[in-house]
Amino acid sequence: MAHPKFRLQTDFVPEDGEILAEEPGVYKFVFDNTHSKLRSKTVKYYIDVKTDLRKC
């Protein structure tokens, strides 16, 4: 698990961050808005996959 499930309170302020995948494998990204019944959300994301940096 790269990051445990959590709820993010942004109060209409953009939120960003990054996670470094230190182990090879399959990673699943889940964006869940089920807790917000009355407001829709727009999720913009960018996932950058790089080769093994130790070989560079």
PyMOL Python script that loads the backbone (N, CA, C, O; Angstrom):
from pymol import cmd

cmd.read_pdbstr("""\
ATOM      1  N   MET A   1       0.854  -1.176   0.000  1.00  0.00           N
ATOM      2  CA  MET A   1       0.000   0.000   0.000  1.00  0.00           C
ATOM      3  C   MET A   1       0.897   1.236   0.000  1.00  0.00           C
ATOM      4  O   MET A   1       1.729   1.411   0.891  1.00  0.00           O
ATOM      5  N   ALA A   2       0.722   2.078  -0.995  1.00  0.00           N
ATOM      6  CA  ALA A   2       1.516   3.304  -1.093  1.00  0.00           C
ATOM      7  C   ALA A   2       1.007   4.371  -0.130  1.00  0.00           C
ATOM      8  O   ALA A   2       1.793   5.133   0.432  1.00  0.00           O
ATOM      9  N   HIS A   3      -0.299   4.421   0.055  1.00  0.00           N
ATOM     10  CA  HIS A   3      -0.883   5.422   0.945  1.00  0.00           C
ATOM     11  C   HIS A   3      -2.220   4.895   1.435  1.00  0.00           C
ATOM     12  O   HIS A   3      -3.019   4.416   0.630  1.00  0.00           O
ATOM     13  N   PRO A   4      -2.486   4.971   2.742  1.00  0.00           N
ATOM     14  CA  PRO A   4      -3.780   4.481   3.240  1.00  0.00           C
ATOM     15  C   PRO A   4      -4.926   5.395   2.801  1.00  0.00           C
ATOM     16  O   PRO A   4      -4.711   6.560   2.464  1.00  0.00           O
ATOM     17  N   LYS A   5      -6.136   4.852   2.810  1.00  0.00           N
ATOM     18  CA  LYS A   5      -7.330   5.614   2.446  1.00  0.00           C
ATOM     19  C   LYS A   5      -7.545   6.724   3.468  1.00  0.00           C
ATOM     20  O   LYS A   5      -7.415   6.497   4.670  1.00  0.00           O
ATOM     21  N   PHE A   6      -7.875   7.925   2.992  1.00  0.00           N
ATOM     22  CA  PHE A   6      -8.135   9.036   3.898  1.00  0.00           C
ATOM     23  C   PHE A   6      -9.089  10.020   3.232  1.00  0.00           C
ATOM     24  O   PHE A   6      -9.254  10.013   2.012  1.00  0.00           O
ATOM     25  N   ARG A   7      -9.706  10.855   4.035  1.00  0.00           N
ATOM     26  CA  ARG A   7     -10.601  11.897   3.529  1.00  0.00           C
ATOM     27  C   ARG A   7      -9.878  13.233   3.623  1.00  0.00           C
ATOM     28  O   ARG A   7      -9.260  13.544   4.641  1.00  0.00           O
ATOM     29  N   LEU A   8      -9.957  14.009   2.569  1.00  0.00           N
ATOM     30  CA  LEU A   8      -9.230  15.265   2.487  1.00  0.00           C
ATOM     31  C   LEU A   8     -10.201  16.430   2.534  1.00  0.00           C
ATOM     32  O   LEU A   8     -11.078  16.540   1.677  1.00  0.00           O
ATOM     33  N   GLN A   9     -10.055  17.300   3.525  1.00  0.00           N
ATOM     34  CA  GLN A   9     -10.855  18.518   3.622  1.00  0.00           C
ATOM     35  C   GLN A   9     -10.075  19.639   2.959  1.00  0.00           C
ATOM     36  O   GLN A   9      -9.046  20.061   3.487  1.00  0.00           O
ATOM     37  N   THR A  10     -10.532  20.130   1.822  1.00  0.00           N
ATOM     38  CA  THR A  10      -9.790  21.176   1.124  1.00  0.00           C
ATOM     39  C   THR A  10     -10.434  22.549   1.239  1.00  0.00           C
ATOM     40  O   THR A  10      -9.773  23.554   0.980  1.00  0.00           O
ATOM     41  N   ASP A  11     -11.698  22.620   1.617  1.00  0.00           N
ATOM     42  CA  ASP A  11     -12.409  23.902   1.723  1.00  0.00           C
ATOM     43  C   ASP A  11     -12.221  24.765   0.478  1.00  0.00           C
ATOM     44  O   ASP A  11     -11.904  25.951   0.568  1.00  0.00           O
ATOM     45  N   PHE A  12     -12.422  24.150  -0.675  1.00  0.00           N
ATOM     46  CA  PHE A  12     -12.372  24.827  -1.970  1.00  0.00           C
ATOM     47  C   PHE A  12     -10.978  25.349  -2.331  1.00  0.00           C
ATOM     48  O   PHE A  12     -10.851  26.263  -3.146  1.00  0.00           O
ATOM     49  N   VAL A  13      -9.955  24.784  -1.741  1.00  0.00           N
ATOM     50  CA  VAL A  13      -8.570  25.140  -2.049  1.00  0.00           C
ATOM     51  C   VAL A  13      -7.937  23.944  -2.753  1.00  0.00           C
ATOM     52  O   VAL A  13      -8.060  22.819  -2.269  1.00  0.00           O
ATOM     53  N   PRO A  14      -7.266  24.157  -3.879  1.00  0.00           N
ATOM     54  CA  PRO A  14      -6.627  23.023  -4.567  1.00  0.00           C
ATOM     55  C   PRO A  14      -5.622  22.306  -3.663  1.00  0.00           C
ATOM     56  O   PRO A  14      -4.933  22.933  -2.859  1.00  0.00           O
ATOM     57  N   GLU A  15      -5.556  21.023  -3.806  1.00  0.00           N
ATOM     58  CA  GLU A  15      -4.644  20.188  -3.007  1.00  0.00           C
ATOM     59  C   GLU A  15      -3.755  19.418  -3.971  1.00  0.00           C
ATOM     60  O   GLU A  15      -4.219  18.944  -5.008  1.00  0.00           O
ATOM     61  N   ASP A  16      -2.479  19.294  -3.631  1.00  0.00           N
ATOM     62  CA  ASP A  16      -1.579  18.509  -4.469  1.00  0.00           C
ATOM     63  C   ASP A  16      -0.578  17.764  -3.597  1.00  0.00           C
ATOM     64  O   ASP A  16      -0.473  18.007  -2.395  1.00  0.00           O
ATOM     65  N   GLY A  17       0.136  16.873  -4.214  1.00  0.00           N
ATOM     66  CA  GLY A  17       1.138  16.088  -3.502  1.00  0.00           C
ATOM     67  C   GLY A  17       1.710  15.048  -4.430  1.00  0.00           C
ATOM     68  O   GLY A  17       1.361  14.982  -5.609  1.00  0.00           O
ATOM     69  N   GLU A  18       2.596  14.233  -3.883  1.00  0.00           N
ATOM     70  CA  GLU A  18       3.176  13.169  -4.691  1.00  0.00           C
ATOM     71  C   GLU A  18       3.510  11.973  -3.818  1.00  0.00           C
ATOM     72  O   GLU A  18       3.733  12.098  -2.614  1.00  0.00           O
ATOM     73  N   ILE A  19       3.538  10.821  -4.451  1.00  0.00           N
ATOM     74  CA  ILE A  19       3.898   9.568  -3.791  1.00  0.00           C
ATOM     75  C   ILE A  19       4.969   8.910  -4.643  1.00  0.00           C
ATOM     76  O   ILE A  19       4.791   8.736  -5.848  1.00  0.00           O
ATOM     77  N   LEU A  20       6.070   8.549  -4.023  1.00  0.00           N
ATOM     78  CA  LEU A  20       7.143   7.858  -4.722  1.00  0.00           C
ATOM     79  C   LEU A  20       6.954   6.358  -4.532  1.00  0.00           C
ATOM     80  O   LEU A  20       6.946   5.867  -3.403  1.00  0.00           O
ATOM     81  N   ALA A  21       6.803   5.635  -5.627  1.00  0.00           N
ATOM     82  CA  ALA A  21       6.649   4.177  -5.571  1.00  0.00           C
ATOM     83  C   ALA A  21       8.042   3.563  -5.473  1.00  0.00           C
ATOM     84  O   ALA A  21       8.765   3.501  -6.468  1.00  0.00           O
ATOM     85  N   GLU A  22       8.417   3.114  -4.290  1.00  0.00           N
ATOM     86  CA  GLU A  22       9.764   2.602  -4.061  1.00  0.00           C
ATOM     87  C   GLU A  22       9.924   1.140  -4.450  1.00  0.00           C
ATOM     88  O   GLU A  22      11.046   0.671  -4.642  1.00  0.00           O
ATOM     89  N   GLU A  23       8.828   0.420  -4.567  1.00  0.00           N
ATOM     90  CA  GLU A  23       8.871  -1.000  -4.921  1.00  0.00           C
ATOM     91  C   GLU A  23       8.200  -1.213  -6.272  1.00  0.00           C
ATOM     92  O   GLU A  23       7.199  -0.560  -6.569  1.00  0.00           O
ATOM     93  N   PRO A  24       8.731  -2.114  -7.094  1.00  0.00           N
ATOM     94  CA  PRO A  24       8.060  -2.419  -8.359  1.00  0.00           C
ATOM     95  C   PRO A  24       6.739  -3.138  -8.100  1.00  0.00           C
ATOM     96  O   PRO A  24       6.606  -3.862  -7.113  1.00  0.00           O
ATOM     97  N   GLY A  25       5.783  -2.941  -8.969  1.00  0.00           N
ATOM     98  CA  GLY A  25       4.499  -3.612  -8.799  1.00  0.00           C
ATOM     99  C   GLY A  25       3.393  -2.885  -9.523  1.00  0.00           C
ATOM    100  O   GLY A  25       3.642  -2.005 -10.348  1.00  0.00           O
ATOM    101  N   VAL A  26       2.176  -3.260  -9.209  1.00  0.00           N
ATOM    102  CA  VAL A  26       0.985  -2.647  -9.790  1.00  0.00           C
ATOM    103  C   VAL A  26       0.402  -1.708  -8.746  1.00  0.00           C
ATOM    104  O   VAL A  26       0.135  -2.115  -7.615  1.00  0.00           O
ATOM    105  N   TYR A  27       0.209  -0.474  -9.121  1.00  0.00           N
ATOM    106  CA  TYR A  27      -0.343   0.527  -8.213  1.00  0.00           C
ATOM    107  C   TYR A  27      -1.715   0.947  -8.714  1.00  0.00           C
ATOM    108  O   TYR A  27      -1.905   1.154  -9.912  1.00  0.00           O
ATOM    109  N   LYS A  28      -2.669   1.074  -7.801  1.00  0.00           N
ATOM    110  CA  LYS A  28      -4.049   1.421  -8.138  1.00  0.00           C
ATOM    111  C   LYS A  28      -4.364   2.784  -7.520  1.00  0.00           C
ATOM    112  O   LYS A  28      -4.159   2.995  -6.325  1.00  0.00           O
ATOM    113  N   PHE A  29      -4.859   3.698  -8.337  1.00  0.00           N
ATOM    114  CA  PHE A  29      -5.245   5.019  -7.868  1.00  0.00           C
ATOM    115  C   PHE A  29      -6.764   5.067  -7.787  1.00  0.00           C
ATOM    116  O   PHE A  29      -7.448   4.785  -8.770  1.00  0.00           O
ATOM    117  N   VAL A  30      -7.292   5.420  -6.624  1.00  0.00           N
ATOM    118  CA  VAL A  30      -8.742   5.447  -6.412  1.00  0.00           C
ATOM    119  C   VAL A  30      -9.133   6.840  -5.933  1.00  0.00           C
ATOM    120  O   VAL A  30      -8.611   7.325  -4.929  1.00  0.00           O
ATOM    121  N   PHE A  31     -10.049   7.479  -6.650  1.00  0.00           N
ATOM    122  CA  PHE A  31     -10.606   8.762  -6.259  1.00  0.00           C
ATOM    123  C   PHE A  31     -12.080   8.520  -5.960  1.00  0.00           C
ATOM    124  O   PHE A  31     -12.840   8.142  -6.851  1.00  0.00           O
ATOM    125  N   ASP A  32     -12.486   8.734  -4.719  1.00  0.00           N
ATOM    126  CA  ASP A  32     -13.832   8.380  -4.267  1.00  0.00           C
ATOM    127  C   ASP A  32     -14.536   9.623  -3.725  1.00  0.00           C
ATOM    128  O   ASP A  32     -14.017  10.297  -2.836  1.00  0.00           O
ATOM    129  N   ASN A  33     -15.702   9.918  -4.256  1.00  0.00           N
ATOM    130  CA  ASN A  33     -16.469  11.083  -3.818  1.00  0.00           C
ATOM    131  C   ASN A  33     -17.805  10.676  -3.194  1.00  0.00           C
ATOM    132  O   ASN A  33     -18.735  11.482  -3.164  1.00  0.00           O
ATOM    133  N   THR A  34     -17.917   9.465  -2.706  1.00  0.00           N
ATOM    134  CA  THR A  34     -19.200   8.990  -2.176  1.00  0.00           C
ATOM    135  C   THR A  34     -19.622   9.719  -0.903  1.00  0.00           C
ATOM    136  O   THR A  34     -20.812   9.745  -0.589  1.00  0.00           O
ATOM    137  N   HIS A  35     -18.685  10.313  -0.158  1.00  0.00           N
ATOM    138  CA  HIS A  35     -19.048  11.024   1.070  1.00  0.00           C
ATOM    139  C   HIS A  35     -19.722  12.365   0.785  1.00  0.00           C
ATOM    140  O   HIS A  35     -20.356  12.932   1.675  1.00  0.00           O
ATOM    141  N   SER A  36     -19.597  12.880  -0.434  1.00  0.00           N
ATOM    142  CA  SER A  36     -20.171  14.170  -0.798  1.00  0.00           C
ATOM    143  C   SER A  36     -21.403  13.946  -1.666  1.00  0.00           C
ATOM    144  O   SER A  36     -21.295  13.827  -2.887  1.00  0.00           O
ATOM    145  N   LYS A  37     -22.546  13.890  -1.050  1.00  0.00           N
ATOM    146  CA  LYS A  37     -23.790  13.586  -1.766  1.00  0.00           C
ATOM    147  C   LYS A  37     -24.348  14.788  -2.535  1.00  0.00           C
ATOM    148  O   LYS A  37     -25.018  14.602  -3.551  1.00  0.00           O
ATOM    149  N   LEU A  38     -24.087  16.015  -2.073  1.00  0.00           N
ATOM    150  CA  LEU A  38     -24.718  17.191  -2.663  1.00  0.00           C
ATOM    151  C   LEU A  38     -23.813  17.989  -3.592  1.00  0.00           C
ATOM    152  O   LEU A  38     -24.298  18.817  -4.363  1.00  0.00           O
ATOM    153  N   ARG A  39     -22.508  17.753  -3.532  1.00  0.00           N
ATOM    154  CA  ARG A  39     -21.585  18.541  -4.349  1.00  0.00           C
ATOM    155  C   ARG A  39     -20.754  17.630  -5.240  1.00  0.00           C
ATOM    156  O   ARG A  39     -20.199  16.625  -4.797  1.00  0.00           O
ATOM    157  N   SER A  40     -20.686  18.013  -6.508  1.00  0.00           N
ATOM    158  CA  SER A  40     -19.814  17.263  -7.419  1.00  0.00           C
ATOM    159  C   SER A  40     -18.392  17.806  -7.296  1.00  0.00           C
ATOM    160  O   SER A  40     -18.178  18.894  -6.762  1.00  0.00           O
ATOM    161  N   LYS A  41     -17.450  17.057  -7.782  1.00  0.00           N
ATOM    162  CA  LYS A  41     -16.043  17.455  -7.734  1.00  0.00           C
ATOM    163  C   LYS A  41     -15.428  17.278  -9.113  1.00  0.00           C
ATOM    164  O   LYS A  41     -15.848  16.420  -9.890  1.00  0.00           O
ATOM    165  N   THR A  42     -14.448  18.085  -9.400  1.00  0.00           N
ATOM    166  CA  THR A  42     -13.630  17.914 -10.592  1.00  0.00           C
ATOM    167  C   THR A  42     -12.253  17.487 -10.122  1.00  0.00           C
ATOM    168  O   THR A  42     -11.608  18.191  -9.345  1.00  0.00           O
ATOM    169  N   VAL A  43     -11.808  16.347 -10.589  1.00  0.00           N
ATOM    170  CA  VAL A  43     -10.499  15.828 -10.197  1.00  0.00           C
ATOM    171  C   VAL A  43      -9.584  15.891 -11.409  1.00  0.00           C
ATOM    172  O   VAL A  43      -9.859  15.285 -12.445  1.00  0.00           O
ATOM    173  N   LYS A  44      -8.506  16.626 -11.266  1.00  0.00           N
ATOM    174  CA  LYS A  44      -7.484  16.682 -12.311  1.00  0.00           C
ATOM    175  C   LYS A  44      -6.257  15.984 -11.748  1.00  0.00           C
ATOM    176  O   LYS A  44      -5.833  16.260 -10.625  1.00  0.00           O
ATOM    177  N   TYR A  45      -5.697  15.089 -12.524  1.00  0.00           N
ATOM    178  CA  TYR A  45      -4.537  14.355 -12.026  1.00  0.00           C
ATOM    179  C   TYR A  45      -3.524  14.133 -13.129  1.00  0.00           C
ATOM    180  O   TYR A  45      -3.853  14.153 -14.315  1.00  0.00           O
ATOM    181  N   TYR A  46      -2.296  13.922 -12.719  1.00  0.00           N
ATOM    182  CA  TYR A  46      -1.203  13.645 -13.640  1.00  0.00           C
ATOM    183  C   TYR A  46      -0.379  12.538 -13.010  1.00  0.00           C
ATOM    184  O   TYR A  46       0.080  12.670 -11.876  1.00  0.00           O
ATOM    185  N   ILE A  47      -0.193  11.460 -13.731  1.00  0.00           N
ATOM    186  CA  ILE A  47       0.605  10.334 -13.243  1.00  0.00           C
ATOM    187  C   ILE A  47       1.805  10.197 -14.171  1.00  0.00           C
ATOM    188  O   ILE A  47       1.654   9.994 -15.375  1.00  0.00           O
ATOM    189  N   ASP A  48       2.988  10.309 -13.600  1.00  0.00           N
ATOM    190  CA  ASP A  48       4.232  10.239 -14.364  1.00  0.00           C
ATOM    191  C   ASP A  48       4.937   8.935 -14.018  1.00  0.00           C
ATOM    192  O   ASP A  48       5.318   8.715 -12.868  1.00  0.00           O
ATOM    193  N   VAL A  49       5.106   8.078 -15.004  1.00  0.00           N
ATOM    194  CA  VAL A  49       5.779   6.791 -14.797  1.00  0.00           C
ATOM    195  C   VAL A  49       7.176   6.899 -15.380  1.00  0.00           C
ATOM    196  O   VAL A  49       7.344   7.198 -16.563  1.00  0.00           O
ATOM    197  N   LYS A  50       8.174   6.655 -14.548  1.00  0.00           N
ATOM    198  CA  LYS A  50       9.563   6.734 -14.986  1.00  0.00           C
ATOM    199  C   LYS A  50      10.204   5.362 -14.882  1.00  0.00           C
ATOM    200  O   LYS A  50       9.768   4.520 -14.097  1.00  0.00           O
ATOM    201  N   THR A  51      11.233   5.145 -15.669  1.00  0.00           N
ATOM    202  CA  THR A  51      11.977   3.889 -15.590  1.00  0.00           C
ATOM    203  C   THR A  51      12.846   3.896 -14.339  1.00  0.00           C
ATOM    204  O   THR A  51      12.914   4.901 -13.631  1.00  0.00           O
ATOM    205  N   ASP A  52      13.493   2.805 -14.074  1.00  0.00           N
ATOM    206  CA  ASP A  52      14.354   2.661 -12.901  1.00  0.00           C
ATOM    207  C   ASP A  52      15.461   3.715 -12.940  1.00  0.00           C
ATOM    208  O   ASP A  52      16.337   3.667 -13.803  1.00  0.00           O
ATOM    209  N   LEU A  53      15.419   4.654 -12.016  1.00  0.00           N
ATOM    210  CA  LEU A  53      16.380   5.750 -12.007  1.00  0.00           C
ATOM    211  C   LEU A  53      17.780   5.292 -11.613  1.00  0.00           C
ATOM    212  O   LEU A  53      18.751   6.006 -11.866  1.00  0.00           O
ATOM    213  N   ARG A  54      17.904   4.119 -11.001  1.00  0.00           N
ATOM    214  CA  ARG A  54      19.232   3.620 -10.610  1.00  0.00           C
ATOM    215  C   ARG A  54      20.054   3.220 -11.828  1.00  0.00           C
ATOM    216  O   ARG A  54      21.279   3.139 -11.744  1.00  0.00           O
ATOM    217  N   LYS A  55      19.398   2.968 -12.959  1.00  0.00           N
ATOM    218  CA  LYS A  55      20.106   2.581 -14.178  1.00  0.00           C
ATOM    219  C   LYS A  55      20.618   3.793 -14.954  1.00  0.00           C
ATOM    220  O   LYS A  55      21.375   3.627 -15.910  1.00  0.00           O
ATOM    221  N   CYS A  56      20.230   4.993 -14.570  1.00  0.00           N
ATOM    222  CA  CYS A  56      20.640   6.213 -15.294  1.00  0.00           C
ATOM    223  C   CYS A  56      22.057   6.617 -14.921  1.00  0.00           C
ATOM    224  O   CYS A  56      22.569   7.615 -15.429  1.00  0.00           O
TER     225      CYS A  56
END
""", "prot")
cmd.dss("prot")
cmd.show_as("cartoon", "prot")
cmd.util.cbc("prot")
cmd.orient("prot")
